[in-house]
Amino acid sequence: MRNRLLGFVGYQGVWLIAVIGAGHDLWWPGPLALLPFAVWQITRSPQPRAELRLLLAVGLLGCLLDSLYAGSGVLAFAAALPTPVLAPIWIIAIWMAFALTLTSTFRFLDGYPWLAALLGAAGAPLAYLAAARGWHAVTFPHGEATAMAALAAGWALVLPIALWLATWAYRADRRRPALRARTAR
């Protein structure tokens, strides 16, 4: 229980720092906040390679989804580095931090894809809305209702996929012998 809470608090810290930074047109606070959180999560994991694999896979998944939203004009991100039609670096850092909560904080969703879809559809639009209203880190060029519907649909698909990626990352890691065992031969 404690690990779930600490992971959630760490993720929320990265989210808040990234969003406040973006609201001030700064792309770098999010990645900077991700660094200690990622090191902390990965080094205390029983399978650090799996966590790293998951961080990269979910980071790419999030980059694709938010780039789709940005490219279609559903979302416009502040501090839009590298370009306004791609997911900015700061939101990719949030996705990577989120990836590190999948095997601890959100582990209860494993095996329940419909619950994950429901939670994603309900929770993600609220997070983007908070980023928009609280810190102006994101805007909704085609209107709030369109953005909320698109976010709900995207996250209803993406959260179950992210949980599947967590299972994949851990299973893939178990099949590989430890580096020491391979070099000892």
C-alpha positions in Angstrom: 0.0 0.0 0.0 2.8 2.4 0.9 4.5 1.9 -2.5 1.3 2.6 -4.3 0.8 5.8 -2.4 4.4 7.0 -2.9 4.3 6.2 -6.6 1.1 8.1 -7.0 2.5 11.1 -5.0 5.7 11.1 -7.1 3.7 10.9 -10.3 1.5 13.8 -9.2 4.6 15.8 -8.4 6.0 15.3 -11.9 2.6 16.1 -13.4 2.3 19.3 -11.4 5.8 20.5 -12.1 5.5 19.8 -15.8 2.1 21.5 -16.1 3.1 24.6 -14.2 6.3 24.8 -16.2 4.4 24.5 -19.5 1.9 27.1 -18.3 4.9 29.4 -18.0 6.1 28.4 -21.5 9.0 26.2 -20.1 9.4 22.7 -21.5 12.2 21.6 -19.2 10.7 21.4 -15.7 8.8 18.2 -16.6 11.7 16.2 -17.8 13.8 17.5 -14.9 11.2 16.4 -12.4 10.9 13.0 -14.1 14.6 12.2 -13.6 14.6 11.7 -9.8 11.2 10.0 -9.8 12.3 7.6 -12.5 15.6 6.8 -10.8 13.8 6.3 -7.5 11.1 4.0 -9.1 13.5 2.0 -11.3 16.2 1.4 -8.7 13.7 0.1 -6.1 12.0 -2.1 -8.6 12.5 -5.9 -8.5 12.8 -5.8 -12.3 14.5 -2.5 -13.2 14.9 -3.4 -16.9 11.2 -4.1 -17.1 10.4 -0.7 -15.6 12.8 1.0 -18.1 11.2 -0.9 -21.0 7.8 0.1 -19.8 8.8 3.8 -19.4 10.0 3.9 -23.0 7.0 2.0 -24.4 4.4 4.1 -22.6 6.3 7.2 -23.4 6.1 6.4 -27.1 2.4 5.4 -26.8 1.6 8.7 -25.1 3.7 10.6 -27.7 1.7 9.1 -30.5 -1.7 9.8 -28.8 -0.9 13.4 -27.9 0.7 14.0 -31.3 -2.5 12.8 -32.9 -4.5 15.3 -30.7 -2.1 18.1 -31.5 -1.8 17.4 -35.2 -5.6 17.2 -35.5 -6.1 20.5 -33.6 -8.0 18.9 -30.8 -5.3 20.1 -28.3 -2.8 22.9 -28.4 0.0 22.6 -26.0 2.0 25.4 -24.4 5.8 25.1 -24.5 5.3 23.1 -27.7 8.8 21.9 -28.2 9.8 20.4 -30.7 6.8 21.6 -32.8 3.1 22.5 -32.3 2.0 19.4 -34.2 3.8 16.9 -32.0 3.4 16.1 -28.3 5.8 18.4 -26.4 8.6 17.0 -24.4 7.0 18.0 -21.1 3.9 15.9 -21.8 6.0 12.9 -22.8 7.7 13.2 -19.4 4.3 13.0 -17.8 3.5 9.9 -19.8 6.8 8.3 -18.7 6.1 9.2 -15.1 2.6 7.6 -15.5 4.3 4.5 -16.9 6.1 4.1 -13.6 2.8 3.9 -11.7 1.4 1.0 -13.7 3.0 -1.8 -11.8 2.4 -0.2 -8.4 -0.4 2.4 -8.0 -2.5 1.1 -10.9 -1.7 -2.6 -10.5 -5.3 -3.3 -9.3 -6.5 -2.7 -12.9 -4.4 -5.6 -14.2 -6.8 -8.1 -15.7 -9.7 -5.7 -15.7 -9.5 -3.9 -19.1 -13.0 -2.6 -19.0 -12.4 -1.0 -15.6 -9.1 0.5 -16.9 -11.0 1.8 -20.0 -13.6 3.4 -17.8 -11.0 4.9 -15.4 -9.0 6.3 -18.4 -12.1 7.7 -20.1 -13.2 9.5 -16.9 -9.8 10.5 -15.3 -7.7 11.7 -18.2 -10.1 14.4 -19.5 -10.2 15.8 -16.0 -6.4 16.0 -15.8 -6.2 17.8 -19.2 -9.0 20.1 -18.1 -7.2 20.9 -14.9 -4.0 21.6 -16.9 -6.0 23.9 -19.1 -8.0 25.8 -16.5 -5.4 25.9 -13.7 -2.2 26.6 -15.6 -3.0 27.2 -19.3 -0.7 24.4 -20.3 -3.1 23.2 -22.9 -6.0 24.7 -24.9 -8.9 23.2 -26.9 -9.0 24.9 -30.3 -12.1 22.9 -31.4 -13.9 23.5 -28.1 -13.9 21.8 -24.7 -16.6 19.3 -25.4 -14.8 18.0 -28.5 -11.5 17.7 -26.6 -13.1 15.9 -23.7 -14.8 13.4 -26.0 -11.6 12.8 -27.9 -9.6 12.4 -24.7 -12.1 10.0 -23.2 -12.1 7.9 -26.3 -8.3 7.9 -26.6 -7.7 7.1 -23.0 -10.3 4.4 -22.9 -8.1 2.6 -25.5 -4.7 3.6 -24.2 -4.9 2.8 -20.5 -5.7 -0.9 -21.1 -2.9 -1.0 -23.7 -0.5 0.6 -21.2 -1.4 -2.1 -18.6 -0.9 -4.8 -21.2 2.6 -3.2 -21.9 3.3 -3.5 -18.2 2.6 -7.2 -18.3 4.6 -7.6 -21.5 7.6 -5.7 -20.0 7.7 -7.8 -16.9 7.3 -11.1 -18.8 9.9 -10.2 -21.3 12.3 -9.4 -18.5 11.8 -12.7 -16.8 12.8 -14.6 -19.9 16.2 -13.0 -20.0 18.9 -14.4 -17.8 20.7 -11.8 -15.6 23.8 -10.3 -17.2 26.0 -11.8 -14.5 24.7 -15.3 -15.3 25.5 -14.8 -19.0 29.0 -13.4 -18.5 29.9 -16.1 -15.9 29.8 -18.8 -18.6 
